[in-house]
């Protein structure tokens, strides 16, 4: 079976919403466009606002601390605003760069954030950088074959949104991507180099439809492969347009 690019997902606001897109331009040495452009710092953040450079994920609100965040969905509108939805909250449409909308966003997610954690304080962004978990400008690549194997072990289908990945490949055998560290991939006209595996946290235990923890994903990963790794970080070497259905070739 020829491997194909099945899904392209981006997350405009770190840990607050996911959306699927049909295509995207990749640029050498850059992340997927509009992925983790904004992040919400909490009162325990170890920097003064406004943020001027990449900062560790521990400074921001995340699904590992608030599983309810995992059920937020995002949709970027033609005018650049973002509509956020959650099964337990009203719809919110904001322009994340506007100060008044940043206040609305923080208030909107307060019901999802634990009272015993440092409260959300500010919406942050850094020009030309993504507020991803890693300081390097990676694109994440994951396998639907591995997700199917993990779902079988769980006894029920698992949503890819648990893993907050960018590019999902269909056609690889379960676990085959684990042998690709240091290899290159061609997706459509682009070329990427696999840098390292992604180590997972307990945010993946939350169901993206309900926002409630329902599966011990880390225990499943340990039972399946003996570690907590799922997915790959890759660097874009040759830019170009990618689209769902593009072939994925290991070079």
Residue pairs with C-beta under 8 A, 6 or more apart in sequence:
1 171
2 171
2 247
3 169
3 170
3 171
3 172
3 247
3 248
3 249
3 250
4 169
4 170
4 171
4 245
4 246
4 247
4 248
5 167
5 168
5 169
5 170
5 187
5 188
5 242
5 243
5 244
5 245
5 246
5 247
5 248
6 144
6 168
6 169
6 170
6 244
7 20
7 160
7 167
7 168
7 244
8 20
8 21
8 22
8 23
8 24
8 32
8 166
8 167
8 168
8 242
8 243
8 244
9 18
9 19
9 20
9 21
9 160
9 161
9 164
9 165
9 166
9 167
9 168
10 18
10 19
10 21
10 24
10 32
10 33
10 34
10 35
10 166
11 17
11 18
11 19
11 35
11 36
11 74
11 164
12 19
12 34
12 35
12 36
12 37
12 38
12 74
12 76
12 82
12 96
13 36
13 37
13 38
13 39
13 40
13 74
13 82
13 84
13 96
13 105
13 123
14 36
14 38
14 39
14 40
14 57
14 60
14 62
14 131
14 132
15 39
15 40
15 60
15 61
15 62
15 63
15 69
15 164
15 203
16 40
16 61
16 69
16 72
16 74
16 84
16 105
16 109
17 72
17 73
17 74
17 82
17 84
18 72
18 73
18 74
18 161
18 164
18 208
19 73
19 74
19 75
19 76
22 243
22 244
23 241
23 242
23 243
23 244
24 32
24 33
24 241
24 242
24 243
25 33
25 239
25 240
25 241
25 242
26 32
26 139
26 190
26 192
26 236
26 239
26 240
26 241
26 242
27 33
27 236
27 239
28 236
28 237
28 238
28 239
29 137
29 235
29 236
30 137
30 236
30 239
31 130
31 132
31 137
31 138
31 139
32 139
32 166
32 167
34 76
35 130
35 132
35 166
36 130
36 131
36 132
37 96
37 125
37 130
37 131
38 96
38 123
38 124
38 125
38 131
39 59
39 60
39 61
39 123
39 124
39 125
39 131
40 60
40 61
40 105
40 106
40 109
40 120
40 122
40 123
40 124
41 47
41 49
41 51
41 55
41 59
41 60
41 61
41 120
41 121
41 122
41 123
41 124
42 59
42 60
42 61
42 117
42 118
42 119
42 120
42 121
43 118
43 119
43 120
43 121
44 59
44 118
45 55
45 59
45 60
45 118
45 121
46 55
46 58
46 59
47 55
47 59
49 121
49 122
49 124
50 122
50 124
51 124
51 125
51 126
52 126
53 126
53 129
54 126
54 129
54 131
54 135
55 124
55 131
57 133
60 124
60 131
61 69
61 109
61 113
61 120
62 69
62 203
63 69
63 70
63 203
63 206
64 201
64 202
64 203
65 113
65 114
65 117
66 112
66 113
66 114
66 117
67 203
67 205
67 206
67 211
67 212
67 213
68 86
68 88
68 111
68 112
68 206
68 211
68 212
69 109
69 112
69 113
69 211
70 161
70 162
70 203
70 206
70 207
70 208
70 211
71 86
71 87
71 88
71 206
71 207
71 208
71 209
71 210
71 211
72 84
72 85
72 86
72 109
72 112
72 211
73 84
73 85
73 86
74 82
74 83
74 84
75 82
75 83
75 85
76 82
76 83
77 83
77 93
80 95
81 93
81 94
81 95
82 93
82 94
82 95
82 96
83 91
83 92
83 93
84 91
84 92
84 93
84 94
84 105
84 108
85 91
85 92
86 112
86 211
87 209
87 210
87 211
88 111
88 112
88 211
89 108
89 111
89 112
90 108
92 104
92 105
92 108
94 101
94 102
94 104
94 105
95 101
96 102
96 105
96 123
96 125
97 125
102 122
102 123
105 123
106 120
106 121
106 122
106 123
109 120
110 119
110 120
112 211
113 119
113 120
124 131
125 131
129 137
130 137
132 138
134 233
136 195
136 233
136 235
137 235
137 236
138 195
138 233
138 234
138 235
139 166
139 167
139 192
139 233
139 234
139 235
139 236
140 164
140 165
140 166
140 167
140 198
140 231
140 232
140 233
140 234
141 165
141 166
141 167
141 168
141 169
141 177
141 185
141 192
141 194
141 231
141 232
141 233
141 234
142 160
142 163
142 165
142 167
142 168
142 169
142 177
142 230
142 231
142 232
143 168
143 169
143 172
143 174
143 175
143 176
143 177
143 231
144 160
144 168
144 169
144 170
144 172
145 170
145 171
145 172
145 173
145 174
145 175
145 176
146 172
146 174
146 175
146 176
146 177
146 230
147 158
147 160
147 163
147 168
148 174
149 174
149 175
149 224
150 158
150 217
150 220
150 221
150 224
150 230
151 157
151 158
153 220
153 223
153 224
154 215
154 220
156 215
158 215
158 217
159 207
159 208
159 209
160 168
161 208
162 203
162 204
162 205
162 206
162 207
162 208
162 217
163 198
163 200
163 204
163 230
163 231
164 203
165 231
167 187
167 242
169 177
169 248
171 248
175 224
175 225
177 231
177 232
178 197
178 225
178 229
180 194
180 232
180 250
181 194
181 195
181 196
181 197
181 232
182 193
182 194
183 193
183 194
183 250
183 251
184 191
184 192
184 193
184 194
184 237
184 250
184 251
185 191
185 192
185 193
185 194
185 234
185 248
185 249
185 250
185 251
186 247
186 248
186 249
186 251
187 242
187 246
187 247
187 248
187 249
188 240
188 241
188 242
188 243
188 246
188 247
189 238
189 240
189 241
190 236
190 238
190 239
190 240
190 241
190 242
191 236
191 237
191 238
191 251
192 234
192 235
192 236
192 237
193 234
193 235
193 237
194 232
194 233
194 234
195 232
195 233
195 234
195 235
196 232
196 233
197 229
197 230
197 231
197 232
197 233
198 229
198 230
198 231
198 232
198 233
199 227
199 228
199 229
200 217
200 218
200 221
200 228
200 229
200 230
201 218
202 213
202 217
202 218
204 217
204 218
204 230
205 213
205 214
205 215
205 216
205 217
205 218
206 212
206 213
206 214
207 213
207 214
207 215
218 228
221 227
221 228
221 229
221 230
222 228
